[in-house]
Amino acid sequence: MKRKIGITFQGVNVSLDETHFEGCTFENCTLTYSGGRVGLVGCRFAGCEWEFTGAAAATLSFMSALYKMGPTGMRLIEDTFNSIRNGGYGANGPDNRELPLPPPQSVEH
């Protein structure tokens, strides 16, 4: 996974997949997520748009369909979000701060 540390992105398209961002600032960017691994630690976002493509878009579409199917699907989706709110779906919480990272392949400053 690539690492980007302390970079300010302004008015650009940024693909999040397979990249660990730490202490970065995103201003007026389009952030694209397709379903790959990503780390966002201590980052700031201002005026950004989020775009979900590929597997990420398919997952959101599936979750939306489940929610619309009635009480059982609604409960499943609400339980999923409650788990996320309580630190689930990441080894140590939503930002994966404690996950060991692979050795850096590239570092951009």
N, C-alpha and C positions, 0 to 999 in steps of 0.2 A: 504494500500500500504506500502510495506517495505521501509525503508530509509537506504541508505548507504552514509556515509559522510566522505570525506577525505581519501578514500581508494585508493591505487595504485594496479591495476590489471596488471599482467605481464604474457603474454603467456598462457592465459587461455580462455576458452569459457565462455561467460557471457550472460545469458538470461536477456534481458532488461525489459520484461513484468512485470507489477504490482510492479515496483520498482522506487523510487525516488533517483537519484544519484546527489549528490551535492559536488562540489570540488574534484571530483575523477579524477584519471589519468588512462587511458587505454593504455597500450603499447603492441604491437604485439598480440592483442587479436582477437578472433572471437566474434563479437557482434551479437546476434540473437534476432530478433524482430518478434513476431507472431501476433501483432495487439492489444495487451492489453495496458492499461494506462502505461505511463512512463514519468519520469521527468529527464531532463539532464540540470542541472544548473551549470555553471562555471566549466565544465569538460574539460579535455584535451585528445586528441586522437593522437596516433602516431603509424603508421604501422599496423593499424587494418583492418580487413576484416569485412564486414557487410553481414549478412545472413538474408533473409526474408523468413519466413515460414507461414503456416496456412493462416489466414485471410489477413495478410500483403502481402504475396505472391500472393494471389488471387486478391487483390486490384491492385497490380502492373500489373498483367497479364491483368486484365480488362482495366486498363488505357492504356496499350500498344495496346490492340485490338481496343480501341476507336480511338487512334491516327492513327493507320494504316488504318482506314476505309475511310479516305479522309478529305477534308477541314473542314467539320462540327466537326468531332471528334478531328482533330488537334486543332481547335479553342477552343474547350471545355478544352482540356488538357493544352494548353498554358494559357488560362484564369485562370485555377486552379493554375498553377505555379505562375502566376503574383499575384494572391490573396495571396498565401503563402509568396511571396517576400515582399508584402506590409503589412504583419502582420496578415493575415487571417488564419482561420482554427486553432485557439487557442483562448481562451477567451481574452488573453491580449498579443498575439504575439506568435512567434514560440517556445519560451522556457517556456511559461506558468508561468513565474516568480511570477505573482500576484495571481495565483490560490490558494485558501485555500487548505491546505493539511489536510488529516484526521490525527487523533492522531497517533503517531508512534506505530507500532506493534512490530518492532524490529529495533534496531540501531546497526550497525556494525562499528567499528573504526579500 
